[in-house]
Amino acid sequence: MLHTVCVFCAASPGTNPVYVEQAAAMGRMLAESGRRLVYGGGRTGLMGALADAALTAGGDVIGIMPRHLVEREVAHVGLTELHVVASMHERKALLAELSDGFLAMPGGLGTLEELFEVWTWGQLGLHRKPYGLLEVNGFFAPLLAFLDHAVTEGFIRREYRDLLVVDESPRTLLERMEAMHPPALPRWLDRATT
């Protein structure tokens, strides 16, 4: 079971209320299923909705935030734990260390960067933790089309593209992530083609 799940998502609410609604649904579902949430520690946007819903449902919520953001008063002050770190690099390292799996919800550059980093780490065999996307309102459809295009063009191997679990249901996404068994020693470089 994924006991501790890291969620990457926006500090903004987005333009459609469905994004905040789904963030809250994910937070509730994590708490109600006995899972601990680890996230970036923010109090606004999807991040705030996710954390608030998990806390209201009785869940444990751990936030990890760099000091420079805490000083801007964007940290959530009601969390189970808030780890204040020196840099974004430390934040991502601690998120990865504390988590059994990772999922991304709608967000911007930071969300995508965090997802792609853990995906790359998985491809390189630096961890064997599952990762996925919660598809909300077709938000990730253009990204998924691009990823499939990158497979067709020979820049991403199909087996690594397939390691990204995508679903529209928070519960089903987590069930599918738990069923994933990433390869122990992925072959990400084929010397015959380099």
C-alpha positions, -999 to 999 in steps of 0.1 A, spaced: 0 0 0 11 35 -6 11 48 29 25 82 22 16 99 -11 33 130 -24 10 153 -44 23 180 -68 -3 207 -76 -8 244 -81 -7 272 -55 -33 288 -78 -70 277 -80 -71 278 -118 -100 292 -138 -125 264 -134 -139 255 -99 -136 218 -108 -98 219 -101 -103 230 -65 -131 205 -61 -109 176 -73 -80 187 -51 -104 186 -21 -117 152 -32 -81 139 -34 -73 152 0 -104 136 16 -98 103 -2 -62 101 10 -72 108 46 -102 85 45 -81 56 31 -56 60 59 -28 75 38 -6 104 48 -3 133 24 31 150 17 30 181 -4 47 215 -9 32 231 23 12 259 7 -21 273 19 -35 287 -14 -50 273 -45 -51 235 -51 -24 230 -25 -46 246 2 -77 228 -8 -59 195 -9 -44 200 26 -75 215 42 -97 186 30 -72 160 42 -70 177 76 -107 180 79 -111 143 72 -87 135 100 -56 128 79 -19 135 86 -5 162 63 32 170 60 43 202 42 78 209 30 86 245 21 117 265 14 123 293 39 120 320 13 84 310 7 76 307 44 88 342 48 63 354 21 36 340 43 24 313 19 29 284 43 -1 265 57 1 270 94 -24 242 104 -5 211 92 4 180 111 41 189 103 57 217 84 94 212 74 112 244 66 142 238 43 168 260 28 161 255 -9 138 240 -36 164 212 -41 161 202 -4 123 204 -6 122 180 -36 147 156 -19 127 154 13 94 150 -6 109 121 -25 124 106 7 92 107 27 69 94 -1 59 59 -13 45 73 -46 39 106 -64 10 121 -82 4 153 -100 -28 173 -104 -32 204 -125 -6 230 -120 20 251 -137 58 250 -143 66 239 -107 41 210 -108 54 198 -142 90 201 -131 85 181 -100 66 154 -119 92 151 -146 120 150 -121 106 120 -102 97 103 -135 133 108 -147 146 94 -115 124 64 -120 136 59 -155 172 60 -143 165 35 -116 171 59 -87 137 48 -72 110 22 -78 81 43 -66 50 47 -88 39 81 -103 7 93 -119 -15 121 -131 -50 129 -119 -66 140 -151 -91 168 -143 -113 184 -170 -89 173 -198 -61 195 -184 -33 170 -192 -47 159 -226 -22 182 -246 7 170 -225 -2 133 -229 -5 139 -267 30 154 -267 44 125 -247 29 101 -272 44 122 -300 78 120 -283 74 82 -282 66 81 -319 96 103 -327 119 80 -307 127 103 -278 108 84 -250 106 47 -249 71 33 -248 78 12 -216 88 44 -197 59 64 -211 36 36 -199 50 39 -163 30 72 -159 -4 61 -146 -33 84 -157 -68 84 -144 -98 107 -138 -107 91 -104 -86 97 -74 -94 63 -59 -88 44 -92 -56 63 -98 -42 53 -64 -53 17 -69 -36 16 -103 -4 32 -89 -3 5 -61 -5 -22 -88 25 -8 -106 58 -25 -103 85 -3 -119 114 -23 -132 144 -28 -109 171 -19 -134 156 0 -163 175 0 -196 173 36 -205 203 37 -228 208 13 -257 244 14 -268 235 0 -302 216 32 -310 240 58 -296 
